[in-house]
Amino acid sequence: MLRDDDASWWNPKVLVILSLIFVCGVAVGAAITRSVLHSRIEAAHQQSLNLGQLRNSLDLTPEQERIVTKELDDYAKYYQNIEEQRADVAEHGKMRIFDVLTPDQQKKFDRLFSQLPH
């Protein structure tokens, strides 16, 4: 038999603790991913050829240049969309957790997030 003071998954304290662990894990994972991924992408971008270099080195025809330009633009838009979606998912999760917290917990939660690297 369970006593009233036994911890269960539905206990608000357990849910808050698990939520905070989850959010902190997401935040740390996002920070690590962002720093590692962005540094690698930036390094690759700096090492990659730009359109002018491709045009001059490969003697691209106007048709080839149009296709290469379109592909480079599509990649840039795709990458931007992924970044926006990542930010939206993180904000949505943060707001869902924030909604279940008491006002005092919300203040502490804000303080925890303000200490995390952006």
Biotite code that builds the C-alpha atoms (Angstrom):
import biotite.structure as struc

atoms = struc.array([
    struc.Atom([0.000, 0.000, 0.000], chain_id="A", res_id=1, res_name="MET", atom_name="CA", element="C"),
    struc.Atom([1.193, 3.505, -0.789], chain_id="A", res_id=2, res_name="LEU", atom_name="CA", element="C"),
    struc.Atom([1.270, 6.055, 1.956], chain_id="A", res_id=3, res_name="ARG", atom_name="CA", element="C"),
    struc.Atom([0.313, 9.666, 1.311], chain_id="A", res_id=4, res_name="ASP", atom_name="CA", element="C"),
    struc.Atom([3.916, 10.801, 1.687], chain_id="A", res_id=5, res_name="ASP", atom_name="CA", element="C"),
    struc.Atom([5.322, 8.168, -0.721], chain_id="A", res_id=6, res_name="ASP", atom_name="CA", element="C"),
    struc.Atom([6.893, 9.625, -3.846], chain_id="A", res_id=7, res_name="ALA", atom_name="CA", element="C"),
    struc.Atom([5.165, 8.807, -7.096], chain_id="A", res_id=8, res_name="SER", atom_name="CA", element="C"),
    struc.Atom([5.475, 9.987, -10.674], chain_id="A", res_id=9, res_name="TRP", atom_name="CA", element="C"),
    struc.Atom([2.463, 12.238, -10.202], chain_id="A", res_id=10, res_name="TRP", atom_name="CA", element="C"),
    struc.Atom([3.870, 14.006, -7.173], chain_id="A", res_id=11, res_name="ASN", atom_name="CA", element="C"),
    struc.Atom([4.346, 17.689, -8.171], chain_id="A", res_id=12, res_name="PRO", atom_name="CA", element="C"),
    struc.Atom([7.793, 17.802, -6.551], chain_id="A", res_id=13, res_name="LYS", atom_name="CA", element="C"),
    struc.Atom([8.948, 14.818, -8.591], chain_id="A", res_id=14, res_name="VAL", atom_name="CA", element="C"),
    struc.Atom([7.530, 16.323, -11.775], chain_id="A", res_id=15, res_name="LEU", atom_name="CA", element="C"),
    struc.Atom([9.220, 19.676, -11.148], chain_id="A", res_id=16, res_name="VAL", atom_name="CA", element="C"),
    struc.Atom([12.556, 18.018, -10.438], chain_id="A", res_id=17, res_name="ILE", atom_name="CA", element="C"),
    struc.Atom([12.306, 15.829, -13.538], chain_id="A", res_id=18, res_name="LEU", atom_name="CA", element="C"),
    struc.Atom([11.250, 18.845, -15.610], chain_id="A", res_id=19, res_name="SER", atom_name="CA", element="C"),
    struc.Atom([14.197, 20.886, -14.373], chain_id="A", res_id=20, res_name="LEU", atom_name="CA", element="C"),
    struc.Atom([16.579, 18.019, -15.092], chain_id="A", res_id=21, res_name="ILE", atom_name="CA", element="C"),
    struc.Atom([15.108, 17.709, -18.582], chain_id="A", res_id=22, res_name="PHE", atom_name="CA", element="C"),
    struc.Atom([15.290, 21.439, -19.280], chain_id="A", res_id=23, res_name="VAL", atom_name="CA", element="C"),
    struc.Atom([18.838, 21.695, -17.967], chain_id="A", res_id=24, res_name="CYS", atom_name="CA", element="C"),
    struc.Atom([19.803, 18.713, -20.107], chain_id="A", res_id=25, res_name="GLY", atom_name="CA", element="C"),
    struc.Atom([18.230, 20.292, -23.168], chain_id="A", res_id=26, res_name="VAL", atom_name="CA", element="C"),
    struc.Atom([19.927, 23.605, -22.445], chain_id="A", res_id=27, res_name="ALA", atom_name="CA", element="C"),
    struc.Atom([23.353, 22.021, -21.939], chain_id="A", res_id=28, res_name="VAL", atom_name="CA", element="C"),
    struc.Atom([22.890, 19.829, -25.003], chain_id="A", res_id=29, res_name="GLY", atom_name="CA", element="C"),
    struc.Atom([21.835, 22.816, -27.080], chain_id="A", res_id=30, res_name="ALA", atom_name="CA", element="C"),
    struc.Atom([24.788, 24.863, -25.862], chain_id="A", res_id=31, res_name="ALA", atom_name="CA", element="C"),
    struc.Atom([27.267, 22.088, -26.626], chain_id="A", res_id=32, res_name="ILE", atom_name="CA", element="C"),
    struc.Atom([25.675, 21.344, -29.972], chain_id="A", res_id=33, res_name="THR", atom_name="CA", element="C"),
    struc.Atom([25.620, 25.000, -30.874], chain_id="A", res_id=34, res_name="ARG", atom_name="CA", element="C"),
    struc.Atom([29.257, 25.572, -29.992], chain_id="A", res_id=35, res_name="SER", atom_name="CA", element="C"),
    struc.Atom([30.525, 22.397, -31.646], chain_id="A", res_id=36, res_name="VAL", atom_name="CA", element="C"),
    struc.Atom([28.240, 22.460, -34.661], chain_id="A", res_id=37, res_name="LEU", atom_name="CA", element="C"),
    struc.Atom([28.638, 26.147, -35.339], chain_id="A", res_id=38, res_name="HIS", atom_name="CA", element="C"),
    struc.Atom([32.410, 26.011, -35.011], chain_id="A", res_id=39, res_name="SER", atom_name="CA", element="C"),
    struc.Atom([32.546, 23.110, -37.479], chain_id="A", res_id=40, res_name="ARG", atom_name="CA", element="C"),
    struc.Atom([30.139, 24.754, -39.895], chain_id="A", res_id=41, res_name="ILE", atom_name="CA", element="C"),
    struc.Atom([32.000, 28.054, -39.654], chain_id="A", res_id=42, res_name="GLU", atom_name="CA", element="C"),
    struc.Atom([35.313, 26.306, -40.287], chain_id="A", res_id=43, res_name="ALA", atom_name="CA", element="C"),
    struc.Atom([33.825, 24.442, -43.243], chain_id="A", res_id=44, res_name="ALA", atom_name="CA", element="C"),
    struc.Atom([32.280, 27.655, -44.539], chain_id="A", res_id=45, res_name="HIS", atom_name="CA", element="C"),
    struc.Atom([35.613, 29.461, -44.335], chain_id="A", res_id=46, res_name="GLN", atom_name="CA", element="C"),
    struc.Atom([37.293, 26.611, -46.169], chain_id="A", res_id=47, res_name="GLN", atom_name="CA", element="C"),
    struc.Atom([34.540, 26.259, -48.761], chain_id="A", res_id=48, res_name="SER", atom_name="CA", element="C"),
    struc.Atom([34.622, 27.947, -52.091], chain_id="A", res_id=49, res_name="LEU", atom_name="CA", element="C"),
    struc.Atom([32.352, 30.864, -52.781], chain_id="A", res_id=50, res_name="ASN", atom_name="CA", element="C"),
    struc.Atom([30.553, 31.509, -56.043], chain_id="A", res_id=51, res_name="LEU", atom_name="CA", element="C"),
    struc.Atom([33.209, 33.897, -57.334], chain_id="A", res_id=52, res_name="GLY", atom_name="CA", element="C"),
    struc.Atom([35.961, 31.349, -56.763], chain_id="A", res_id=53, res_name="GLN", atom_name="CA", element="C"),
    struc.Atom([33.906, 28.632, -58.439], chain_id="A", res_id=54, res_name="LEU", atom_name="CA", element="C"),
    struc.Atom([33.083, 30.884, -61.381], chain_id="A", res_id=55, res_name="ARG", atom_name="CA", element="C"),
    struc.Atom([36.726, 31.822, -61.946], chain_id="A", res_id=56, res_name="ASN", atom_name="CA", element="C"),
    struc.Atom([38.279, 28.425, -61.257], chain_id="A", res_id=57, res_name="SER", atom_name="CA", element="C"),
    struc.Atom([35.776, 26.324, -63.176], chain_id="A", res_id=58, res_name="LEU", atom_name="CA", element="C"),
    struc.Atom([34.853, 28.756, -65.956], chain_id="A", res_id=59, res_name="ASP", atom_name="CA", element="C"),
    struc.Atom([31.151, 28.230, -65.245], chain_id="A", res_id=60, res_name="LEU", atom_name="CA", element="C"),
    struc.Atom([28.692, 28.918, -68.013], chain_id="A", res_id=61, res_name="THR", atom_name="CA", element="C"),
    struc.Atom([25.835, 31.304, -67.201], chain_id="A", res_id=62, res_name="PRO", atom_name="CA", element="C"),
    struc.Atom([23.476, 28.308, -66.877], chain_id="A", res_id=63, res_name="GLU", atom_name="CA", element="C"),
    struc.Atom([25.870, 26.483, -64.522], chain_id="A", res_id=64, res_name="GLN", atom_name="CA", element="C"),
    struc.Atom([26.328, 29.656, -62.493], chain_id="A", res_id=65, res_name="GLU", atom_name="CA", element="C"),
    struc.Atom([22.552, 30.041, -62.175], chain_id="A", res_id=66, res_name="ARG", atom_name="CA", element="C"),
    struc.Atom([22.185, 26.454, -60.903], chain_id="A", res_id=67, res_name="ILE", atom_name="CA", element="C"),
    struc.Atom([25.134, 26.729, -58.492], chain_id="A", res_id=68, res_name="VAL", atom_name="CA", element="C"),
    struc.Atom([23.781, 30.040, -57.141], chain_id="A", res_id=69, res_name="THR", atom_name="CA", element="C"),
    struc.Atom([20.352, 28.497, -56.616], chain_id="A", res_id=70, res_name="LYS", atom_name="CA", element="C"),
    struc.Atom([21.825, 25.510, -54.759], chain_id="A", res_id=71, res_name="GLU", atom_name="CA", element="C"),
    struc.Atom([23.939, 27.732, -52.509], chain_id="A", res_id=72, res_name="LEU", atom_name="CA", element="C"),
    struc.Atom([20.895, 29.915, -51.756], chain_id="A", res_id=73, res_name="ASP", atom_name="CA", element="C"),
    struc.Atom([18.752, 26.842, -51.027], chain_id="A", res_id=74, res_name="ASP", atom_name="CA", element="C"),
    struc.Atom([21.369, 25.546, -48.598], chain_id="A", res_id=75, res_name="TYR", atom_name="CA", element="C"),
    struc.Atom([21.542, 28.887, -46.791], chain_id="A", res_id=76, res_name="ALA", atom_name="CA", element="C"),
    struc.Atom([17.733, 29.001, -46.464], chain_id="A", res_id=77, res_name="LYS", atom_name="CA", element="C"),
    struc.Atom([17.628, 25.380, -45.274], chain_id="A", res_id=78, res_name="TYR", atom_name="CA", element="C"),
    struc.Atom([20.239, 26.052, -42.601], chain_id="A", res_id=79, res_name="TYR", atom_name="CA", element="C"),
    struc.Atom([18.410, 29.187, -41.449], chain_id="A", res_id=80, res_name="GLN", atom_name="CA", element="C"),
    struc.Atom([15.121, 27.249, -41.200], chain_id="A", res_id=81, res_name="ASN", atom_name="CA", element="C"),
    struc.Atom([16.765, 24.555, -39.081], chain_id="A", res_id=82, res_name="ILE", atom_name="CA", element="C"),
    struc.Atom([18.148, 27.182, -36.697], chain_id="A", res_id=83, res_name="GLU", atom_name="CA", element="C"),
    struc.Atom([14.739, 28.856, -36.403], chain_id="A", res_id=84, res_name="GLU", atom_name="CA", element="C"),
    struc.Atom([13.023, 25.514, -35.731], chain_id="A", res_id=85, res_name="GLN", atom_name="CA", element="C"),
    struc.Atom([15.596, 24.617, -33.068], chain_id="A", res_id=86, res_name="ARG", atom_name="CA", element="C"),
    struc.Atom([15.011, 27.925, -31.316], chain_id="A", res_id=87, res_name="ALA", atom_name="CA", element="C"),
    struc.Atom([11.218, 27.502, -31.540], chain_id="A", res_id=88, res_name="ASP", atom_name="CA", element="C"),
    struc.Atom([11.329, 23.993, -30.054], chain_id="A", res_id=89, res_name="VAL", atom_name="CA", element="C"),
    struc.Atom([13.559, 25.140, -27.187], chain_id="A", res_id=90, res_name="ALA", atom_name="CA", element="C"),
    struc.Atom([11.307, 28.120, -26.430], chain_id="A", res_id=91, res_name="GLU", atom_name="CA", element="C"),
    struc.Atom([8.148, 26.000, -26.622], chain_id="A", res_id=92, res_name="HIS", atom_name="CA", element="C"),
    struc.Atom([9.559, 23.464, -24.164], chain_id="A", res_id=93, res_name="GLY", atom_name="CA", element="C"),
    struc.Atom([10.679, 26.205, -21.812], chain_id="A", res_id=94, res_name="LYS", atom_name="CA", element="C"),
    struc.Atom([7.224, 27.817, -21.850], chain_id="A", res_id=95, res_name="MET", atom_name="CA", element="C"),
    struc.Atom([5.437, 24.508, -21.203], chain_id="A", res_id=96, res_name="ARG", atom_name="CA", element="C"),
    struc.Atom([7.584, 23.899, -18.156], chain_id="A", res_id=97, res_name="ILE", atom_name="CA", element="C"),
    struc.Atom([7.187, 27.513, -17.047], chain_id="A", res_id=98, res_name="PHE", atom_name="CA", element="C"),
    struc.Atom([3.387, 27.137, -17.185], chain_id="A", res_id=99, res_name="ASP", atom_name="CA", element="C"),
    struc.Atom([3.344, 24.338, -14.591], chain_id="A", res_id=100, res_name="VAL", atom_name="CA", element="C"),
    struc.Atom([5.540, 26.167, -12.088], chain_id="A", res_id=101, res_name="LEU", atom_name="CA", element="C"),
    struc.Atom([4.398, 28.326, -9.194], chain_id="A", res_id=102, res_name="THR", atom_name="CA", element="C"),
    struc.Atom([5.349, 32.028, -9.303], chain_id="A", res_id=103, res_name="PRO", atom_name="CA", element="C"),
    struc.Atom([8.244, 31.384, -6.889], chain_id="A", res_id=104, res_name="ASP", atom_name="CA", element="C"),
    struc.Atom([9.472, 28.462, -9.011], chain_id="A", res_id=105, res_name="GLN", atom_name="CA", element="C"),
    struc.Atom([9.130, 30.599, -12.147], chain_id="A", res_id=106, res_name="GLN", atom_name="CA", element="C"),
    struc.Atom([11.487, 33.199, -10.655], chain_id="A", res_id=107, res_name="LYS", atom_name="CA", element="C"),
    struc.Atom([14.026, 30.489, -9.776], chain_id="A", res_id=108, res_name="LYS", atom_name="CA", element="C"),
    struc.Atom([13.600, 28.956, -13.223], chain_id="A", res_id=109, res_name="PHE", atom_name="CA", element="C"),
    struc.Atom([14.285, 32.336, -14.864], chain_id="A", res_id=110, res_name="ASP", atom_name="CA", element="C"),
    struc.Atom([17.380, 32.752, -12.699], chain_id="A", res_id=111, res_name="ARG", atom_name="CA", element="C"),
    struc.Atom([18.650, 29.309, -13.731], chain_id="A", res_id=112, res_name="LEU", atom_name="CA", element="C"),
    struc.Atom([18.163, 30.111, -17.398], chain_id="A", res_id=113, res_name="PHE", atom_name="CA", element="C"),
    struc.Atom([19.753, 33.535, -17.109], chain_id="A", res_id=114, res_name="SER", atom_name="CA", element="C"),
    struc.Atom([22.938, 31.845, -15.865], chain_id="A", res_id=115, res_name="GLN", atom_name="CA", element="C"),
    struc.Atom([23.179, 29.526, -18.876], chain_id="A", res_id=116, res_name="LEU", atom_name="CA", element="C"),
    struc.Atom([25.392, 30.530, -21.801], chain_id="A", res_id=117, res_name="PRO", atom_name="CA", element="C"),
    struc.Atom([23.421, 31.659, -24.840], chain_id="A", res_id=118, res_name="HIS", atom_name="CA", element="C"),
])
